[in-house]
Amino acid sequence: MRFRLRDDIPRGTTFAYRSPPRSGNEINGLGERASRRASHVFHNDGTDSLPWDALDRLFSYVSSWKAVLYIMKNIWNLRKATGPAAVVRREVADPAAMTREIKDRARALGADLVGVTELKPDHVYAGHEAPYRFVISIGVRMNREKMRNVPDDTSAGEVMRVYARIGAIASTLSEEIRMMGWPARAYGNPNSGDVLHIPIAIDCGFGELGKHGSLIYG
């Protein structure tokens, strides 16, 4: 871990790198005219060595116990994220009706938002694969009162609670789709190593991309 406190940085800043990594903007081509797939810089759930891994680890080290417990719960929820599809496949004569069925099932499992879109190359990180034609995006509402004082231990616990809930919904839904004879995998982890969640959510109609790089719901 190569970071240290310094006297010449703004008050309240928790750490600084001795040798800062390349910025995510530079890595992902801010200002470039040609389109290309995004590269990982942060939020690592695999074995890739990412530029900002130290910051990611720091977040893990300073997490509250409640947040850590929900992280572990999400890992447990996603133990059935993937697996073999049933031998007998349920044929889909009416894609629109099947989409409605999938959305209804996701809501019954606890999703507040659910959308379906075709998986695009730009939804997948460079160097990774997601061998599916369609992607389902789900959202779960956070408790507003617990999020009022972000960042604090209460809000961190609430964020991880919702992530664990999403992991459980996504895992169950993927398992049920595989029982229909179709391949499916749950990416119910914000650190998912293959897909970018925000572009998928935008293409599902959940909102638009803000200048801060996150989704603006509406």
C-alpha positions as CSV (number, residue, x, y, z in Angstrom):
1,M,0.0,0.0,0.0
2,R,1.8,3.1,-1.2
3,F,0.0,6.1,0.3
4,R,0.8,8.5,3.1
5,L,-0.7,11.6,4.8
6,R,0.8,15.0,3.7
7,D,0.8,18.5,5.1
8,D,0.2,20.2,1.7
9,I,-3.1,18.6,0.8
10,P,-6.6,19.9,1.7
11,R,-7.8,19.4,5.2
12,G,-10.0,16.3,5.5
13,T,-8.2,14.4,2.8
14,T,-7.6,10.9,4.1
15,F,-4.5,9.9,2.1
16,A,-2.3,10.6,-0.9
17,Y,-0.3,8.4,-3.1
18,R,3.5,8.9,-3.2
19,S,3.4,8.2,-6.9
20,P,-0.2,8.7,-8.1
21,P,-1.4,6.3,-10.8
22,R,-2.5,7.4,-14.2
23,S,-6.0,9.0,-13.9
24,G,-9.0,7.0,-15.1
25,N,-9.7,9.8,-17.6
26,E,-6.3,9.4,-19.2
27,I,-6.5,5.6,-19.2
28,N,-10.0,5.6,-20.8
29,G,-9.2,8.3,-23.4
30,L,-10.9,11.5,-22.2
31,G,-11.0,13.8,-25.3
32,E,-10.4,11.0,-27.8
33,R,-12.7,11.1,-30.8
34,A,-12.6,7.3,-31.6
35,S,-14.7,5.1,-29.5
36,R,-13.2,2.2,-27.6
37,R,-14.2,-0.2,-24.8
38,A,-13.5,1.0,-21.3
39,S,-10.6,-0.3,-19.2
40,H,-10.7,-1.2,-15.5
41,V,-9.1,1.3,-13.2
42,F,-10.8,0.6,-9.9
43,H,-13.3,-1.8,-8.1
44,N,-11.4,-5.1,-8.5
45,D,-13.2,-8.4,-8.0
46,G,-10.7,-10.6,-9.9
47,T,-7.0,-11.1,-10.3
48,D,-6.3,-8.2,-12.7
49,S,-3.8,-5.7,-11.4
50,L,-5.6,-2.3,-11.6
51,P,-4.0,1.2,-11.3
52,W,-6.1,2.3,-8.3
53,D,-6.1,-1.1,-6.4
54,A,-4.5,0.6,-3.3
55,L,-7.5,3.0,-3.0
56,D,-9.9,0.1,-3.4
57,R,-8.1,-1.8,-0.7
58,L,-8.2,1.2,1.6
59,F,-12.0,1.4,1.3
60,S,-12.1,-2.3,2.4
61,Y,-9.8,-1.6,5.4
62,V,-11.9,1.3,6.7
63,S,-15.3,-0.2,6.1
64,S,-17.6,-0.6,9.2
65,W,-18.4,-4.0,10.4
66,K,-21.9,-3.8,9.2
67,A,-20.7,-3.0,5.7
68,V,-18.2,-5.9,5.8
69,L,-21.0,-8.3,6.9
70,Y,-23.2,-7.2,4.0
71,I,-20.2,-7.7,1.6
72,M,-19.8,-11.2,2.9
73,K,-23.5,-11.8,2.6
74,N,-23.4,-10.7,-1.1
75,I,-20.5,-13.1,-1.7
76,W,-22.6,-15.9,-0.3
77,N,-25.7,-14.7,-2.3
78,L,-23.7,-14.9,-5.5
79,R,-22.4,-18.5,-5.0
80,K,-25.0,-19.6,-7.5
81,A,-24.4,-16.7,-9.9
82,T,-23.7,-19.1,-12.7
83,G,-24.1,-22.7,-13.6
84,P,-25.2,-25.1,-16.3
85,A,-28.6,-24.5,-18.1
86,A,-31.3,-27.2,-18.1
87,V,-31.1,-29.6,-20.9
88,V,-34.7,-29.0,-22.0
89,R,-35.1,-25.4,-23.3
90,R,-38.3,-23.4,-23.0
91,E,-38.9,-21.9,-26.4
92,V,-39.9,-18.2,-26.6
93,A,-42.6,-17.6,-29.1
94,D,-43.4,-14.1,-27.8
95,P,-40.3,-12.2,-26.7
96,A,-42.4,-9.3,-25.4
97,A,-44.4,-11.6,-23.2
98,M,-41.3,-13.2,-21.9
99,T,-39.8,-9.8,-21.1
100,R,-42.8,-8.9,-19.1
101,E,-42.6,-12.2,-17.3
102,I,-39.0,-11.7,-16.4
103,K,-39.7,-8.1,-15.2
104,D,-42.6,-9.3,-13.1
105,R,-40.5,-12.0,-11.5
106,A,-37.7,-9.5,-10.7
107,R,-40.1,-7.2,-9.1
108,A,-41.6,-10.1,-7.1
109,L,-38.1,-10.9,-5.8
110,G,-37.7,-7.3,-4.6
111,A,-36.5,-5.2,-7.5
112,D,-37.8,-1.6,-7.6
113,L,-36.5,-1.0,-11.1
114,V,-36.0,-3.6,-13.9
115,G,-35.2,-3.2,-17.5
116,V,-34.0,-5.4,-20.4
117,T,-31.8,-4.4,-23.3
118,E,-29.5,-6.0,-25.8
119,L,-25.9,-6.4,-24.6
120,K,-23.5,-4.2,-26.6
121,P,-19.7,-4.4,-26.9
122,D,-19.4,-1.1,-25.0
123,H,-21.2,-2.7,-22.0
124,V,-18.2,-5.1,-21.6
125,Y,-14.8,-4.1,-20.3
126,A,-11.8,-4.3,-22.6
127,G,-10.2,-7.8,-22.3
128,H,-13.3,-9.4,-20.9
129,E,-16.3,-11.3,-22.3
130,A,-20.0,-11.6,-21.5
131,P,-21.3,-14.2,-24.0
132,Y,-25.0,-13.2,-23.8
133,R,-27.4,-11.5,-26.2
134,F,-29.6,-9.7,-23.6
135,V,-28.9,-8.1,-20.3
136,I,-31.3,-7.4,-17.4
137,S,-30.7,-4.4,-15.1
138,I,-32.3,-4.2,-11.7
139,G,-32.3,-1.4,-9.1
140,V,-33.3,-1.4,-5.4
141,R,-34.2,1.7,-3.4
142,M,-31.9,2.8,-0.6
143,N,-33.2,4.1,2.7
144,R,-33.1,7.9,2.3
145,E,-32.7,8.6,6.0
146,K,-29.7,6.3,6.3
147,M,-28.1,8.1,3.3
148,R,-28.5,11.7,4.6
149,N,-25.0,11.9,6.1
150,V,-22.9,10.3,3.4
151,P,-20.1,9.3,3.9
152,D,-20.5,7.7,7.3
153,D,-20.8,4.1,8.7
154,T,-24.6,4.2,8.5
155,S,-24.7,5.1,4.9
156,A,-21.9,2.6,4.1
157,G,-23.9,-0.1,5.7
158,E,-27.0,0.8,3.8
159,V,-25.1,0.8,0.4
160,M,-23.8,-2.6,1.1
161,R,-27.2,-3.9,2.3
162,V,-28.7,-2.9,-1.0
163,Y,-25.8,-4.4,-3.0
164,A,-26.4,-7.7,-1.1
165,R,-30.1,-7.5,-1.9
166,I,-29.4,-7.0,-5.5
167,G,-27.0,-9.9,-5.5
168,A,-29.7,-12.1,-4.1
169,I,-32.3,-11.0,-6.6
170,A,-29.9,-11.3,-9.6
171,S,-28.6,-14.7,-8.4
172,T,-32.1,-16.2,-8.0
173,L,-33.3,-14.7,-11.3
174,S,-30.3,-16.1,-13.2
175,E,-30.9,-19.5,-11.6
176,E,-34.5,-19.5,-12.7
177,I,-33.6,-18.5,-16.3
178,R,-31.1,-21.4,-16.4
179,M,-33.9,-23.7,-15.3
180,M,-35.7,-22.6,-18.5
181,G,-32.8,-24.0,-20.5
182,W,-31.2,-20.6,-21.2
183,P,-27.6,-19.6,-20.2
184,A,-27.6,-16.8,-17.6
185,R,-25.2,-15.3,-15.1
186,A,-25.7,-12.9,-12.2
187,Y,-23.5,-9.8,-12.1
188,G,-24.8,-8.7,-8.7
189,N,-21.6,-7.1,-7.5
190,P,-20.7,-3.5,-8.2
191,N,-17.1,-4.7,-8.6
192,S,-18.2,-7.1,-11.5
193,G,-15.1,-7.8,-13.5
194,D,-16.8,-8.1,-16.9
195,V,-19.6,-5.6,-17.4
196,L,-20.2,-1.9,-16.8
197,H,-23.4,-1.4,-14.8
198,I,-24.1,2.3,-15.5
199,P,-24.2,2.1,-19.4
200,I,-26.5,-0.9,-19.1
201,A,-28.8,0.9,-16.8
202,I,-28.9,3.9,-19.1
203,D,-29.8,1.7,-22.1
204,C,-32.5,0.1,-20.0
205,G,-34.1,3.6,-19.6
206,F,-33.4,4.2,-16.0
207,G,-32.0,7.7,-16.5
208,E,-29.1,9.6,-18.1
209,L,-25.4,9.9,-17.6
210,G,-24.3,12.8,-15.4
211,K,-21.1,14.8,-15.7
212,H,-20.0,13.1,-12.5
213,G,-20.0,9.8,-14.3
214,S,-22.9,8.3,-12.5
215,L,-26.5,7.7,-13.4
216,I,-29.1,10.4,-12.8
217,Y,-32.4,8.6,-12.3
218,G,-35.5,9.9,-14.0
